[in-house]
Amino acid sequence: MRRYSAFAIAREAFRFHTGWERAWAAPEPKSDYDVVIVGAGGHGLATAYYLGKNFGITNVAIIEKGWLGGGNTGRNTTIIRSNYLQDPSAAIYEKARSLYETMSQDLNYNVMFSPRGVMMLAQTEHEIRGYQRTAHANALQGVSTEFISPARVKELCPIIELSGPRYPVLGALWQPRGGTARHDAVAWGYARACSDMGMHILQQTEVTAIHQSGGQVTGVTTSKGEINCKKLAIVVAGNSGHLADMAGFRLPMESAALQALVSEPIKPCMDVVVMANTVHGYMSQSDKGELVIGGGADGFNNYTQRGSFHHVEETVRALIETFPIISRLKMLRQWGGIVDMTGDRSPIISKTPLGNCFIDGGWGTGGFKSIPGSGWAMAELVAKGEPGALAAPFGLDRFKDGRFIDESVAAGVAH
Ligand SMILES: Cc1cc2nc3c(=O)[nH]c(=O)nc-3n(C[C@H](O)[C@H](O)[C@H](O)COP(=O)(O)OP(=O)(O)OC[C@H]3O[C@@H](n4cnc5c(N)ncnc54)[C@H](O)[C@@H]3O)c2cc1C
């Protein structure tokens, strides 16, 4: 793989950019792989990358029915934080956040990680108590957060109106090393690195059946033919239930659309990420100047990958009290993705009833931030057949044993 560098950019400028290699190959499928990963979103690609990097397993196919990164990975609002309440969550989200810090160097691909700081506004007395509790928990977990005053909120984000008529800003949970990254670049960077290790990324290839014999997966049927594998990893976010159905087991998970929108681009006006969970909206400003705005998941299960007008109205109405300036902005575009939600709002990284089949899903509305940590933990599970310390608490058996990891508050948005 030719390395990207300032020197390479200068050289290509002189050659009218004719010398760039394709970032990843478009191979024909082989008949057999050691590991087949279904889903080339961030989590599937990160799983493949750490399988190669940490365990030397490179005879891997990542099978994607659309284009890589075209699912939730390319549709999310890119908030990265690790200020969760429970210890297992803080561990995996902080692992992910720390991997984001060095991801551009690791992948030699600029993922535009921007640790600009994330604040979650406290707009009720209940939220103050909740976020103070999280700040104490984070201190014990080694995650750097603090509960800040309204004056500090205003200092960090001058466009906020503190004294809204319904929900004044009473403080915030502040994570200074949280932030954003470029979502497509995360998928593209991992894809380039995987392809360079000789892995096959098979786009426009849908898995339509999973074959098994004696409690083990033997292969999959795809829209481009049969593929055999020694191990199968299902990493398909909102489609997890469908794939589990193909494999013959059920998941404690439901799917719904989560929508977002961006405004027309404006001059820089906010350089932090703000989440307002009581009124239900969150906002940051992209490098292009658009305000990136998200809200809650649809209140009913569905598989639509598009936006709807009532959602725009609800989300903008919620945010306008705290950010009056957005009342005069035009909306540029809106969209939706299918998120997969578990009852305790925590993910599943788990063995399944089939011995050599593993699943990573249930990241719901918050799985962009976890991509590197999830890939790291899932690769260990697939390689060793047993979960490591990061993944162990997130097994499917927790729903049978009642060991829930309740993150319904820290997950951030209503769902
Ligand atoms: C509007 C929106 C805003 C969000 N905001 C945030 C945020 O700010 N911060 C955050 O941390 N998270 C956020 N999320 C959540 C985050 O996007 C997801 O949790 C994360 O991207 C999931 O990644 P993934 O790789 O598991 O799934 P995906 O990126 O969806 O990848 C799964 C892939 O599997 C493929 N697939 C499915 N079925 C098959 C099949 N049968 N055969 C082959 N391929 C198949 C799909 O085409 C898809 O590309 C948001 C999500 C949405 C929709």
The ligand as a Gaussian input file, in Angstrom:
#p B3LYP/6-31G(d) Opt

LIG

0 1
 C      -29.052000       9.134000      12.105000
 C      -28.072000       8.385000      12.967000
 C      -27.290000       9.103000      13.857000
 C      -26.359000       8.426000      14.675000
 N      -25.520000       9.164000      15.447000
 C      -24.545000       8.548000      16.148000
 C      -23.593000       9.324000      16.848000
 O      -23.612000      10.548000      16.837000
 N      -22.623000       8.668000      17.542000
 C      -22.564000       7.316000      17.579000
 O      -21.694000       6.787000      18.268000
 N      -23.436000       6.545000      16.873000
 C      -24.413000       7.125000      16.155000
 N      -25.309000       6.376000      15.424000
 C      -25.242000       4.906000      15.507000
 C      -24.156000       4.344000      14.596000
 O      -24.270000       4.888000      13.326000
 C      -24.270000       2.826000      14.505000
 O      -24.381000       2.248000      15.791000
 C      -23.032000       2.227000      13.820000
 O      -22.722000       2.924000      12.650000
 C      -23.278000       0.790000      13.500000
 O      -22.227000       0.352000      12.679000
 P      -22.258000      -1.078000      12.034000
 O      -21.007000      -1.290000      11.315000
 O      -22.649000      -2.055000      13.089000
 O      -23.531000      -1.011000      11.084000
 P      -23.714000      -0.471000       9.590000
 O      -22.825000       0.668000       9.296000
 O      -25.179000      -0.282000       9.394000
 O      -23.188000      -1.688000       8.736000
 C      -23.898000      -2.900000       8.595000
 C      -23.818000      -3.308000       7.146000
 O      -24.371000      -4.609000       6.997000
 C      -24.894000      -4.674000       5.693000
 N      -25.828000      -5.798000       5.577000
 C      -27.018000      -5.941000       6.205000
 N      -27.591000      -7.111000       5.850000
 C      -26.733000      -7.721000       4.978000
 C      -26.768000      -8.931000       4.245000
 N      -27.812000      -9.783000       4.329000
 N      -25.721000      -9.238000       3.433000
 C      -24.654000      -8.399000       3.344000
 N      -24.580000      -7.218000       4.008000
 C      -25.607000      -6.887000       4.815000
 C      -25.574000      -3.312000       5.516000
 O      -25.761000      -2.993000       4.154000
 C      -24.612000      -2.375000       6.234000
 O      -23.716000      -1.726000       5.347000
 C      -26.270000       7.004000      14.618000
 C      -27.057000       6.282000      13.721000
 C      -27.952000       6.967000      12.896000
 C      -28.781000       6.172000      11.930000

